[in-house]
Amino acid sequence: MSDLINVLLKDISQLYENSDDFDVNITVGEGDDVEIFKAHSVILRARSNYFRAALFKDWIKRKDNIIIFNKPNIKPKVFKILLKYFYTGTYSIEEENNQELILELLIAADELALTDLVENVQSYIINNKFNWVHQNLIQVYKTATTYDGFKIFREYCEELICGRPELFFESQDFISMDKSTLISIIKRDELELEEIEIWNNIIKWGISQEPQINSNLLELTRKDLNELKNRLDEILPHIRIFHITGNDFHEKIWPIKKILSKDLINQLIKFHIVKDSNLPTDALSKRSQKLDNSIIIKFQQADLLANWIDRNDDAYERKLGVSYEFQLLLCGSRDGMDMKTFRNLCGNKGPTLIIIKLRGSDQIIGGYNPLSWRLLNHWQATPESFIFSLNMKKNSYILSRVQQAYSSYAIKDLSNNGVSFGNDDLAFFNGACNKSYYEKRILDTTTFNMEDFEVFRVVKNK
């Protein structure tokens, strides 16, 4: 069957270069950059919902029985790539000139409702041309936040910016970042940058907007300070200003304190001067940038697990650092991957999360034990345990809770390598993953190879 499909695709692709019965002329581009492309309306309509509507017979214009269609907002070089995709299902962005057109190609493909192509190009670029994304990070992120179809780019950029903020704040394009996009970044809890550095970068952005303000902050006039305050008025509330040290407050903030409200300045003075002062009730919490030195799981995914611990399965709210702390007990690649190490470091520690990195896969799997691993050769009963899988690239997951009828057998707690969730629903040392006592199968296979694993103690905040 696949051979026949390949023959069909080959025959259809012949229409791209060898056909002489085109019935559409598409004029693309504007000004001095204009080109006319010939195409078949039946191919365009079959491949694109956009053309299916645009070439509706009551709307189209004809000349000598040829449909005349104009697309001035797409460059000829971009449309040439798209037209080949219409006929052959293939595209190429390997050439250097084509890489300069990536964002324009995606925008045009999104407009023409080529959803599969938009997703495929984003995944291809992230997996094969990530240096290009790094070099054009702000431009890519600005575009990704503008179009709903660029979710893959948007999530990749946000994770990259949080993990390597220097790529964002030190970019020559940083000053051109629009205010709303800038706010979306500094609001993120997992932004891995000292708060004073975030403050410094926000001030740099503010004074660099047109017309520029004097960069010597000690020489700013009242007019300059009022202008800076107006520019940053919507941004400053997202700075975790109470988590900036007293020394930095004195050196970096006090000289331009007039951009802040008098009430806030008074609160900051009291907080830094009066011994044992508490944070104001409305102060933002400290950023939880890293998951206690984890090399497997990111903050956002860990926060999702914290929601599941609270049975907050369908909604999402900030839990990690608020309701729970995850404290790293064991890292397999650092401490050892054997049962003895697990027993010594993780036994009798209270509730724990086990996070497993699969060999040769983007998935991680794991489980939550709300009790203690006591390793006393018996089953432990609980209705609150669960196992899961997370696909880090696709941002998808499977949550599987212990079935009520089998809650008495939720945790197999043996002293040898027999520890598992359920009846080997997830046996991490044995590499087994079956469906027995938990609701769902979390992997397509019944076995797996563990590349690394981490165990966290789950501490509930009072």
Helices and strands as residue ranges (DSSP letters): H 2-18, E 24-30, E 33-39, H 41-47, H 49-54, E 61-63, E 66-71, H 76-88, H 96-99, H 102-111, H 115-128, H 130-135, H 137-144, G 148-150, H 151-163, H 166-169, G 174-176, H 179-186, H 195-208, G 217-219, H 222-232, G 236-238, G 241-243, H 246-248, I 249-253, G 254-259, H 262-273, H 299-309, E 324-331, H 332-335, H 339-346, E 352-358, E 363-369, E 378-380, E 386-391, E 396-401, G 404-409, E 411-413, E 420-421, E 450-460
